[in-house]
């Protein structure tokens, strides 16, 4: 049993491992945990209000913000 820290370097880099040993070690590590596919997500559903109502709400909020800025800068 090796008691020290294992230097995982190839012989070209001053380590004790040959090219084959390095490739075998990499293959072993990659195969420890099998690849898992990502779950397929459902496309986003429509909003409860619909596109037209949503755009009307955003436009109304923009008008309120612009009016607030006009009032604020008139006082300044």
PyMOL Python script that loads the backbone (N, CA, C, O; Angstrom):
from pymol import cmd

cmd.read_pdbstr("""\
ATOM      1  N   UNK A   1       0.851  -1.176   0.000  1.00  0.00           N
ATOM      2  CA  UNK A   1       0.000   0.000   0.000  1.00  0.00           C
ATOM      3  C   UNK A   1       0.894   1.236   0.000  1.00  0.00           C
ATOM      4  O   UNK A   1       1.869   1.306   0.748  1.00  0.00           O
ATOM      5  N   UNK A   2       0.559   2.198  -0.836  1.00  0.00           N
ATOM      6  CA  UNK A   2       1.327   3.429  -0.937  1.00  0.00           C
ATOM      7  C   UNK A   2       0.810   4.406   0.109  1.00  0.00           C
ATOM      8  O   UNK A   2      -0.380   4.724   0.118  1.00  0.00           O
ATOM      9  N   UNK A   3       1.678   4.886   0.986  1.00  0.00           N
ATOM     10  CA  UNK A   3       1.248   5.717   2.111  1.00  0.00           C
ATOM     11  C   UNK A   3       1.240   7.207   1.793  1.00  0.00           C
ATOM     12  O   UNK A   3       0.636   7.984   2.533  1.00  0.00           O
ATOM     13  N   UNK A   4       1.891   7.623   0.717  1.00  0.00           N
ATOM     14  CA  UNK A   4       1.975   9.047   0.402  1.00  0.00           C
ATOM     15  C   UNK A   4       0.880   9.486  -0.549  1.00  0.00           C
ATOM     16  O   UNK A   4      -0.040   8.729  -0.856  1.00  0.00           O
ATOM     17  N   UNK A   5       0.992  10.707  -1.007  1.00  0.00           N
ATOM     18  CA  UNK A   5       0.047  11.259  -1.962  1.00  0.00           C
ATOM     19  C   UNK A   5       0.421  10.742  -3.347  1.00  0.00           C
ATOM     20  O   UNK A   5       1.590  10.787  -3.731  1.00  0.00           O
ATOM     21  N   UNK A   6      -0.560  10.255  -4.094  1.00  0.00           N
ATOM     22  CA  UNK A   6      -0.288   9.701  -5.417  1.00  0.00           C
ATOM     23  C   UNK A   6      -0.124  10.820  -6.433  1.00  0.00           C
ATOM     24  O   UNK A   6      -1.059  11.586  -6.665  1.00  0.00           O
ATOM     25  N   UNK A   7       1.049  10.924  -7.039  1.00  0.00           N
ATOM     26  CA  UNK A   7       1.227  11.921  -8.092  1.00  0.00           C
ATOM     27  C   UNK A   7       0.645  11.381  -9.398  1.00  0.00           C
ATOM     28  O   UNK A   7       1.217  10.465  -9.989  1.00  0.00           O
ATOM     29  N   UNK A   8      -0.446  11.915  -9.844  1.00  0.00           N
ATOM     30  CA  UNK A   8      -1.095  11.433 -11.064  1.00  0.00           C
ATOM     31  C   UNK A   8      -0.554  12.186 -12.268  1.00  0.00           C
ATOM     32  O   UNK A   8      -1.270  12.949 -12.916  1.00  0.00           O
ATOM     33  N   UNK A   9       0.727  11.957 -12.556  1.00  0.00           N
ATOM     34  CA  UNK A   9       1.371  12.616 -13.686  1.00  0.00           C
ATOM     35  C   UNK A   9       2.038  11.570 -14.562  1.00  0.00           C
ATOM     36  O   UNK A   9       2.481  10.526 -14.084  1.00  0.00           O
ATOM     37  N   UNK A  10       2.099  11.864 -15.833  1.00  0.00           N
ATOM     38  CA  UNK A  10       2.760  10.970 -16.770  1.00  0.00           C
ATOM     39  C   UNK A  10       4.274  11.086 -16.614  1.00  0.00           C
ATOM     40  O   UNK A  10       4.781  12.027 -16.005  1.00  0.00           O
ATOM     41  N   UNK A  11       4.982  10.107 -17.177  1.00  0.00           N
ATOM     42  CA  UNK A  11       6.440  10.099 -17.072  1.00  0.00           C
ATOM     43  C   UNK A  11       7.057  11.308 -17.764  1.00  0.00           C
ATOM     44  O   UNK A  11       8.110  11.789 -17.346  1.00  0.00           O
ATOM     45  N   UNK A  12       6.407  11.807 -18.826  1.00  0.00           N
ATOM     46  CA  UNK A  12       6.934  12.990 -19.523  1.00  0.00           C
ATOM     47  C   UNK A  12       6.917  14.226 -18.630  1.00  0.00           C
ATOM     48  O   UNK A  12       7.681  15.166 -18.848  1.00  0.00           O
ATOM     49  N   UNK A  13       6.041  14.223 -17.621  1.00  0.00           N
ATOM     50  CA  UNK A  13       5.931  15.356 -16.704  1.00  0.00           C
ATOM     51  C   UNK A  13       6.616  15.074 -15.381  1.00  0.00           C
ATOM     52  O   UNK A  13       6.391  15.786 -14.402  1.00  0.00           O
ATOM     53  N   UNK A  14       7.442  14.052 -15.337  1.00  0.00           N
ATOM     54  CA  UNK A  14       8.175  13.742 -14.116  1.00  0.00           C
ATOM     55  C   UNK A  14       7.459  12.804 -13.178  1.00  0.00           C
ATOM     56  O   UNK A  14       7.934  12.577 -12.065  1.00  0.00           O
ATOM     57  N   UNK A  15       6.342  12.253 -13.579  1.00  0.00           N
ATOM     58  CA  UNK A  15       5.580  11.353 -12.717  1.00  0.00           C
ATOM     59  C   UNK A  15       5.882   9.896 -13.010  1.00  0.00           C
ATOM     60  O   UNK A  15       6.625   9.591 -13.943  1.00  0.00           O
ATOM     61  N   UNK A  16       5.313   8.994 -12.224  1.00  0.00           N
ATOM     62  CA  UNK A  16       5.606   7.576 -12.375  1.00  0.00           C
ATOM     63  C   UNK A  16       4.700   6.844 -13.369  1.00  0.00           C
ATOM     64  O   UNK A  16       4.943   5.669 -13.645  1.00  0.00           O
ATOM     65  N   UNK A  17       3.669   7.489 -13.914  1.00  0.00           N
ATOM     66  CA  UNK A  17       2.689   6.790 -14.739  1.00  0.00           C
ATOM     67  C   UNK A  17       3.055   6.822 -16.218  1.00  0.00           C
ATOM     68  O   UNK A  17       3.483   7.849 -16.745  1.00  0.00           O
ATOM     69  N   UNK A  18       2.879   5.671 -16.883  1.00  0.00           N
ATOM     70  CA  UNK A  18       3.092   5.616 -18.327  1.00  0.00           C
ATOM     71  C   UNK A  18       1.848   6.164 -19.024  1.00  0.00           C
ATOM     72  O   UNK A  18       0.838   6.438 -18.377  1.00  0.00           O
ATOM     73  N   UNK A  19       1.928   6.323 -20.354  1.00  0.00           N
ATOM     74  CA  UNK A  19       0.773   6.810 -21.114  1.00  0.00           C
ATOM     75  C   UNK A  19      -0.419   5.872 -20.957  1.00  0.00           C
ATOM     76  O   UNK A  19      -1.548   6.329 -20.778  1.00  0.00           O
ATOM     77  N   UNK A  20      -0.177   4.564 -21.023  1.00  0.00           N
ATOM     78  CA  UNK A  20      -1.261   3.586 -20.879  1.00  0.00           C
ATOM     79  C   UNK A  20      -1.889   3.658 -19.492  1.00  0.00           C
ATOM     80  O   UNK A  20      -3.110   3.579 -19.359  1.00  0.00           O
ATOM     81  N   UNK A  21      -1.070   3.806 -18.467  1.00  0.00           N
ATOM     82  CA  UNK A  21      -1.599   3.889 -17.106  1.00  0.00           C
ATOM     83  C   UNK A  21      -2.438   5.155 -16.919  1.00  0.00           C
ATOM     84  O   UNK A  21      -3.474   5.128 -16.253  1.00  0.00           O
ATOM     85  N   UNK A  22      -1.985   6.259 -17.508  1.00  0.00           N
ATOM     86  CA  UNK A  22      -2.740   7.510 -17.420  1.00  0.00           C
ATOM     87  C   UNK A  22      -4.088   7.365 -18.122  1.00  0.00           C
ATOM     88  O   UNK A  22      -5.111   7.803 -17.595  1.00  0.00           O
ATOM     89  N   UNK A  23      -4.096   6.752 -19.311  1.00  0.00           N
ATOM     90  CA  UNK A  23      -5.346   6.547 -20.046  1.00  0.00           C
ATOM     91  C   UNK A  23      -6.274   5.600 -19.287  1.00  0.00           C
ATOM     92  O   UNK A  23      -7.482   5.832 -19.229  1.00  0.00           O
ATOM     93  N   UNK A  24      -5.715   4.529 -18.699  1.00  0.00           N
ATOM     94  CA  UNK A  24      -6.534   3.592 -17.929  1.00  0.00           C
ATOM     95  C   UNK A  24      -7.141   4.262 -16.702  1.00  0.00           C
ATOM     96  O   UNK A  24      -8.304   4.028 -16.372  1.00  0.00           O
ATOM     97  N   UNK A  25      -6.353   5.093 -16.030  1.00  0.00           N
ATOM     98  CA  UNK A  25      -6.843   5.794 -14.845  1.00  0.00           C
ATOM     99  C   UNK A  25      -7.972   6.761 -15.211  1.00  0.00           C
ATOM    100  O   UNK A  25      -8.977   6.847 -14.505  1.00  0.00           O
ATOM    101  N   UNK A  26      -7.799   7.484 -16.315  1.00  0.00           N
ATOM    102  CA  UNK A  26      -8.844   8.414 -16.754  1.00  0.00           C
ATOM    103  C   UNK A  26     -10.120   7.663 -17.123  1.00  0.00           C
ATOM    104  O   UNK A  26     -11.217   8.094 -16.768  1.00  0.00           O
ATOM    105  N   UNK A  27      -9.984   6.537 -17.837  1.00  0.00           N
ATOM    106  CA  UNK A  27     -11.160   5.748 -18.211  1.00  0.00           C
ATOM    107  C   UNK A  27     -11.863   5.201 -16.971  1.00  0.00           C
ATOM    108  O   UNK A  27     -13.092   5.171 -16.922  1.00  0.00           O
ATOM    109  N   UNK A  28     -11.102   4.772 -15.978  1.00  0.00           N
ATOM    110  CA  UNK A  28     -11.695   4.253 -14.739  1.00  0.00           C
ATOM    111  C   UNK A  28     -12.499   5.334 -14.025  1.00  0.00           C
ATOM    112  O   UNK A  28     -13.618   5.092 -13.574  1.00  0.00           O
ATOM    113  N   UNK A  29     -11.922   6.521 -13.928  1.00  0.00           N
ATOM    114  CA  UNK A  29     -12.596   7.620 -13.220  1.00  0.00           C
ATOM    115  C   UNK A  29     -13.872   8.025 -13.957  1.00  0.00           C
ATOM    116  O   UNK A  29     -14.904   8.258 -13.329  1.00  0.00           O
ATOM    117  N   UNK A  30     -13.803   8.110 -15.293  1.00  0.00           N
ATOM    118  CA  UNK A  30     -14.988   8.504 -16.061  1.00  0.00           C
ATOM    119  C   UNK A  30     -16.091   7.460 -15.984  1.00  0.00           C
ATOM    120  O   UNK A  30     -17.263   7.801 -16.146  1.00  0.00           O
ATOM    121  N   UNK A  31     -15.753   6.200 -15.743  1.00  0.00           N
ATOM    122  CA  UNK A  31     -16.759   5.142 -15.686  1.00  0.00           C
ATOM    123  C   UNK A  31     -17.246   4.846 -14.271  1.00  0.00           C
ATOM    124  O   UNK A  31     -18.082   3.960 -14.094  1.00  0.00           O
ATOM    125  N   UNK A  32     -16.753   5.555 -13.259  1.00  0.00           N
ATOM    126  CA  UNK A  32     -17.219   5.335 -11.892  1.00  0.00           C
ATOM    127  C   UNK A  32     -18.700   5.658 -11.749  1.00  0.00           C
ATOM    128  O   UNK A  32     -19.460   4.894 -11.153  1.00  0.00           O
ATOM    129  N   UNK A  33     -19.095   6.789 -12.297  1.00  0.00           N
ATOM    130  CA  UNK A  33     -20.489   7.225 -12.221  1.00  0.00           C
ATOM    131  C   UNK A  33     -21.044   7.205 -13.643  1.00  0.00           C
ATOM    132  O   UNK A  33     -20.543   7.932 -14.501  1.00  0.00           O
ATOM    133  N   UNK A  34     -22.069   6.390 -13.914  1.00  0.00           N
ATOM    134  CA  UNK A  34     -22.611   6.345 -15.272  1.00  0.00           C
ATOM    135  C   UNK A  34     -23.235   7.682 -15.654  1.00  0.00           C
ATOM    136  O   UNK A  34     -23.783   8.397 -14.815  1.00  0.00           O
ATOM    137  N   UNK A  35     -23.139   7.995 -16.927  1.00  0.00           N
ATOM    138  CA  UNK A  35     -23.708   9.252 -17.422  1.00  0.00           C
ATOM    139  C   UNK A  35     -25.222   9.219 -17.270  1.00  0.00           C
ATOM    140  O   UNK A  35     -25.869   8.220 -17.587  1.00  0.00           O
ATOM    141  N   UNK A  36     -25.771  10.309 -16.787  1.00  0.00           N
ATOM    142  CA  UNK A  36     -27.213  10.403 -16.601  1.00  0.00           C
ATOM    143  C   UNK A  36     -27.757  11.425 -17.582  1.00  0.00           C
ATOM    144  O   UNK A  36     -27.187  12.502 -17.756  1.00  0.00           O
ATOM    145  N   UNK A  37     -28.855  11.079 -18.215  1.00  0.00           N
ATOM    146  CA  UNK A  37     -29.454  12.024 -19.139  1.00  0.00           C
ATOM    147  C   UNK A  37     -30.235  13.072 -18.347  1.00  0.00           C
ATOM    148  O   UNK A  37     -30.765  12.794 -17.272  1.00  0.00           O
ATOM    149  N   UNK A  38     -30.290  14.253 -18.892  1.00  0.00           N
ATOM    150  CA  UNK A  38     -31.026  15.341 -18.248  1.00  0.00           C
ATOM    151  C   UNK A  38     -32.521  15.145 -18.470  1.00  0.00           C
ATOM    152  O   UNK A  38     -32.928  14.645 -19.519  1.00  0.00           O
ATOM    153  N   UNK A  39     -33.336  15.528 -17.505  1.00  0.00           N
ATOM    154  CA  UNK A  39     -34.783  15.377 -17.692  1.00  0.00           C
ATOM    155  C   UNK A  39     -35.287  16.326 -18.780  1.00  0.00           C
ATOM    156  O   UNK A  39     -34.776  17.434 -18.945  1.00  0.00           O
ATOM    157  N   UNK A  40     -36.288  15.871 -19.506  1.00  0.00           N
ATOM    158  CA  UNK A  40     -36.886  16.693 -20.556  1.00  0.00           C
ATOM    159  C   UNK A  40     -37.926  17.600 -19.903  1.00  0.00           C
ATOM    160  O   UNK A  40     -38.881  17.131 -19.283  1.00  0.00           O
ATOM    161  N   UNK A  41     -37.722  18.892 -20.054  1.00  0.00           N
ATOM    162  CA  UNK A  41     -38.615  19.864 -19.432  1.00  0.00           C
ATOM    163  C   UNK A  41     -39.764  20.200 -20.371  1.00  0.00           C
ATOM    164  O   UNK A  41     -39.588  20.272 -21.588  1.00  0.00           O
ATOM    165  N   UNK A  42     -40.926  20.403 -19.801  1.00  0.00           N
ATOM    166  CA  UNK A  42     -42.100  20.792 -20.583  1.00  0.00           C
ATOM    167  C   UNK A  42     -41.967  22.258 -20.980  1.00  0.00           C
ATOM    168  O   UNK A  42     -41.401  23.048 -20.225  1.00  0.00           O
ATOM    169  N   UNK A  43     -42.476  22.633 -22.144  1.00  0.00           N
ATOM    170  CA  UNK A  43     -42.407  24.039 -22.536  1.00  0.00           C
ATOM    171  C   UNK A  43     -43.235  24.893 -21.583  1.00  0.00           C
ATOM    172  O   UNK A  43     -44.218  24.414 -21.017  1.00  0.00           O
ATOM    173  N   UNK A  44     -42.848  26.142 -21.405  1.00  0.00           N
ATOM    174  CA  UNK A  44     -43.601  26.994 -20.477  1.00  0.00           C
ATOM    175  C   UNK A  44     -45.042  27.175 -20.953  1.00  0.00           C
ATOM    176  O   UNK A  44     -45.306  27.295 -22.149  1.00  0.00           O
ATOM    177  N   UNK A  45     -45.949  27.192 -20.009  1.00  0.00           N
ATOM    178  CA  UNK A  45     -47.365  27.350 -20.344  1.00  0.00           C
ATOM    179  C   UNK A  45     -47.698  28.827 -20.516  1.00  0.00           C
ATOM    180  O   UNK A  45     -46.932  29.709 -20.127  1.00  0.00           O
ATOM    181  N   UNK A  46     -48.843  29.064 -21.099  1.00  0.00           N
ATOM    182  CA  UNK A  46     -49.297  30.437 -21.273  1.00  0.00           C
ATOM    183  C   UNK A  46     -49.638  31.036 -19.915  1.00  0.00           C
ATOM    184  O   UNK A  46     -50.024  30.325 -18.987  1.00  0.00           O
ATOM    185  N   UNK A  47     -49.492  32.339 -19.815  1.00  0.00           N
ATOM    186  CA  UNK A  47     -49.859  32.999 -18.568  1.00  0.00           C
ATOM    187  C   UNK A  47     -51.382  32.978 -18.423  1.00  0.00           C
ATOM    188  O   UNK A  47     -52.094  32.885 -19.422  1.00  0.00           O
ATOM    189  N   UNK A  48     -51.883  33.064 -17.200  1.00  0.00           N
ATOM    190  CA  UNK A  48     -53.336  33.009 -17.002  1.00  0.00           C
ATOM    191  C   UNK A  48     -54.076  34.174 -17.651  1.00  0.00           C
ATOM    192  O   UNK A  48     -55.244  34.035 -18.012  1.00  0.00           O
ATOM    193  N   UNK A  49     -53.413  35.319 -17.803  1.00  0.00           N
ATOM    194  CA  UNK A  49     -54.092  36.488 -18.354  1.00  0.00           C
ATOM    195  C   UNK A  49     -54.031  36.542 -19.870  1.00  0.00           C
ATOM    196  O   UNK A  49     -54.883  37.180 -20.488  1.00  0.00           O
ATOM    197  N   UNK A  50     -53.076  35.909 -20.477  1.00  0.00           N
ATOM    198  CA  UNK A  50     -52.908  36.005 -21.918  1.00  0.00           C
ATOM    199  C   UNK A  50     -51.943  37.127 -22.271  1.00  0.00           C
ATOM    200  O   UNK A  50     -51.604  37.964 -21.434  1.00  0.00           O
ATOM    201  N   UNK A  51     -51.514  37.129 -23.510  1.00  0.00           N
ATOM    202  CA  UNK A  51     -50.503  38.093 -23.957  1.00  0.00           C
ATOM    203  C   UNK A  51     -51.041  39.524 -23.983  1.00  0.00           C
ATOM    204  O   UNK A  51     -50.347  40.450 -23.562  1.00  0.00           O
ATOM    205  N   UNK A  52     -52.241  39.711 -24.460  1.00  0.00           N
ATOM    206  CA  UNK A  52     -52.802  41.063 -24.582  1.00  0.00           C
ATOM    207  C   UNK A  52     -52.970  41.717 -23.219  1.00  0.00           C
ATOM    208  O   UNK A  52     -52.600  42.877 -23.038  1.00  0.00           O
ATOM    209  N   UNK A  53     -53.520  40.989 -22.268  1.00  0.00           N
ATOM    210  CA  UNK A  53     -53.711  41.549 -20.929  1.00  0.00           C
ATOM    211  C   UNK A  53     -52.365  41.825 -20.262  1.00  0.00           C
ATOM    212  O   UNK A  53     -52.211  42.830 -19.569  1.00  0.00           O
ATOM    213  N   UNK A  54     -51.402  40.946 -20.467  1.00  0.00           N
ATOM    214  CA  UNK A  54     -50.077  41.156 -19.889  1.00  0.00           C
ATOM    215  C   UNK A  54     -49.409  42.408 -20.434  1.00  0.00           C
ATOM    216  O   UNK A  54     -48.797  43.174 -19.690  1.00  0.00           O
ATOM    217  N   UNK A  55     -49.533  42.610 -21.754  1.00  0.00           N
ATOM    218  CA  UNK A  55     -48.944  43.808 -22.363  1.00  0.00           C
ATOM    219  C   UNK A  55     -49.653  45.072 -21.883  1.00  0.00           C
ATOM    220  O   UNK A  55     -49.012  46.109 -21.712  1.00  0.00           O
ATOM    221  N   UNK A  56     -50.966  45.001 -21.664  1.00  0.00           N
ATOM    222  CA  UNK A  56     -51.710  46.159 -21.165  1.00  0.00           C
ATOM    223  C   UNK A  56     -51.250  46.516 -19.756  1.00  0.00           C
ATOM    224  O   UNK A  56     -51.126  47.695 -19.424  1.00  0.00           O
ATOM    225  N   UNK A  57     -50.997  45.511 -18.929  1.00  0.00           N
ATOM    226  CA  UNK A  57     -50.519  45.766 -17.562  1.00  0.00           C
ATOM    227  C   UNK A  57     -49.137  46.403 -17.591  1.00  0.00           C
ATOM    228  O   UNK A  57     -48.872  47.350 -16.851  1.00  0.00           O
ATOM    229  N   UNK A  58     -48.249  45.885 -18.448  1.00  0.00           N
ATOM    230  CA  UNK A  58     -46.897  46.451 -18.550  1.00  0.00           C
ATOM    231  C   UNK A  58     -46.965  47.891 -19.049  1.00  0.00           C
ATOM    232  O   UNK A  58     -46.251  48.753 -18.535  1.00  0.00           O
ATOM    233  N   UNK A  59     -47.809  48.165 -20.040  1.00  0.00           N
ATOM    234  CA  UNK A  59     -47.944  49.527 -20.556  1.00  0.00           C
ATOM    235  C   UNK A  59     -48.484  50.462 -19.478  1.00  0.00           C
ATOM    236  O   UNK A  59     -48.018  51.594 -19.351  1.00  0.00           O
ATOM    237  N   UNK A  60     -49.463  49.998 -18.703  1.00  0.00           N
ATOM    238  CA  UNK A  60     -50.000  50.817 -17.617  1.00  0.00           C
ATOM    239  C   UNK A  60     -48.949  51.125 -16.564  1.00  0.00           C
ATOM    240  O   UNK A  60     -48.878  52.244 -16.056  1.00  0.00           O
ATOM    241  N   UNK A  61     -48.137  50.133 -16.240  1.00  0.00           N
ATOM    242  CA  UNK A  61     -47.066  50.361 -15.262  1.00  0.00           C
ATOM    243  C   UNK A  61     -46.042  51.355 -15.801  1.00  0.00           C
ATOM    244  O   UNK A  61     -45.526  52.180 -15.047  1.00  0.00           O
ATOM    245  N   UNK A  62     -45.742  51.286 -17.100  1.00  0.00           N
ATOM    246  CA  UNK A  62     -44.793  52.221 -17.699  1.00  0.00           C
ATOM    247  C   UNK A  62     -45.330  53.645 -17.625  1.00  0.00           C
ATOM    248  O   UNK A  62     -44.578  54.578 -17.343  1.00  0.00           O
ATOM    249  N   UNK A  63     -46.628  53.818 -17.877  1.00  0.00           N
ATOM    250  CA  UNK A  63     -47.240  55.150 -17.801  1.00  0.00           C
ATOM    251  C   UNK A  63     -47.147  55.693 -16.384  1.00  0.00           C
ATOM    252  O   UNK A  63     -46.821  56.865 -16.194  1.00  0.00           O
ATOM    253  N   UNK A  64     -47.427  54.863 -15.387  1.00  0.00           N
ATOM    254  CA  UNK A  64     -47.359  55.299 -13.987  1.00  0.00           C
ATOM    255  C   UNK A  64     -45.933  55.699 -13.622  1.00  0.00           C
ATOM    256  O   UNK A  64     -45.731  56.707 -12.946  1.00  0.00           O
ATOM    257  N   UNK A  65     -44.950  54.930 -14.056  1.00  0.00           N
ATOM    258  CA  UNK A  65     -43.548  55.250 -13.743  1.00  0.00           C
ATOM    259  C   UNK A  65     -43.144  56.558 -14.403  1.00  0.00           C
ATOM    260  O   UNK A  65     -42.493  57.393 -13.774  1.00  0.00           O
ATOM    261  N   UNK A  66     -43.520  56.747 -15.661  1.00  0.00           N
ATOM    262  CA  UNK A  66     -43.154  57.983 -16.367  1.00  0.00           C
ATOM    263  C   UNK A  66     -43.815  59.190 -15.707  1.00  0.00           C
ATOM    264  O   UNK A  66     -43.177  60.229 -15.542  1.00  0.00           O
ATOM    265  N   UNK A  67     -45.088  59.063 -15.329  1.00  0.00           N
ATOM    266  CA  UNK A  67     -45.759  60.169 -14.637  1.00  0.00           C
ATOM    267  C   UNK A  67     -45.086  60.463 -13.302  1.00  0.00           C
ATOM    268  O   UNK A  67     -44.927  61.626 -12.929  1.00  0.00           O
ATOM    269  N   UNK A  68     -44.695  59.432 -12.590  1.00  0.00           N
ATOM    270  CA  UNK A  68     -43.996  59.641 -11.323  1.00  0.00           C
ATOM    271  C   UNK A  68     -42.681  60.368 -11.513  1.00  0.00           C
ATOM    272  O   UNK A  68     -42.338  61.247 -10.722  1.00  0.00           O
ATOM    273  N   UNK A  69     -41.939  60.013 -12.555  1.00  0.00           N
ATOM    274  CA  UNK A  69     -40.672  60.699 -12.830  1.00  0.00           C
ATOM    275  C   UNK A  69     -40.896  62.157 -13.210  1.00  0.00           C
ATOM    276  O   UNK A  69     -40.136  63.031 -12.794  1.00  0.00           O
ATOM    277  N   UNK A  70     -41.932  62.423 -13.995  1.00  0.00           N
ATOM    278  CA  UNK A  70     -42.227  63.806 -14.381  1.00  0.00           C
ATOM    279  C   UNK A  70     -42.554  64.635 -13.147  1.00  0.00           C
ATOM    280  O   UNK A  70     -42.048  65.747 -12.999  1.00  0.00           O
ATOM    281  N   UNK A  71     -43.392  64.111 -12.264  1.00  0.00           N
ATOM    282  CA  UNK A  71     -43.751  64.838 -11.041  1.00  0.00           C
ATOM    283  C   UNK A  71     -42.521  65.040 -10.165  1.00  0.00           C
ATOM    284  O   UNK A  71     -42.336  66.122  -9.606  1.00  0.00           O
ATOM    285  N   UNK A  72     -41.687  64.030 -10.037  1.00  0.00           N
ATOM    286  CA  UNK A  72     -40.497  64.119  -9.185  1.00  0.00           C
ATOM    287  C   UNK A  72     -39.534  65.184  -9.701  1.00  0.00           C
ATOM    288  O   UNK A  72     -39.026  65.989  -8.920  1.00  0.00           O
ATOM    289  N   UNK A  73     -39.279  65.196 -11.010  1.00  0.00           N
ATOM    290  CA  UNK A  73     -38.297  66.138 -11.540  1.00  0.00           C
ATOM    291  C   UNK A  73     -38.849  67.555 -11.663  1.00  0.00           C
ATOM    292  O   UNK A  73     -38.065  68.500 -11.744  1.00  0.00           O
ATOM    293  N   UNK A  74     -40.162  67.738 -11.679  1.00  0.00           N
ATOM    294  CA  UNK A  74     -40.717  69.093 -11.663  1.00  0.00           C
ATOM    295  C   UNK A  74     -40.495  69.742 -10.301  1.00  0.00           C
ATOM    296  O   UNK A  74     -40.301  70.954 -10.209  1.00  0.00           O
ATOM    297  N   UNK A  75     -40.523  68.925  -9.237  1.00  0.00           N
ATOM    298  CA  UNK A  75     -40.298  69.450  -7.891  1.00  0.00           C
ATOM    299  C   UNK A  75     -38.827  69.744  -7.646  1.00  0.00           C
ATOM    300  O   UNK A  75     -38.503  70.573  -6.796  1.00  0.00           O
ATOM    301  N   UNK A  76     -37.937  69.090  -8.363  1.00  0.00           N
ATOM    302  CA  UNK A  76     -36.500  69.234  -8.114  1.00  0.00           C
ATOM    303  C   UNK A  76     -35.947  70.524  -8.639  1.00  0.00           C
ATOM    304  O   UNK A  76     -34.751  70.785  -8.503  1.00  0.00           O
TER     305      UNK A  76
END
""", "prot")
cmd.dss("prot")
cmd.show_as("cartoon", "prot")
cmd.util.cbc("prot")
cmd.orient("prot")
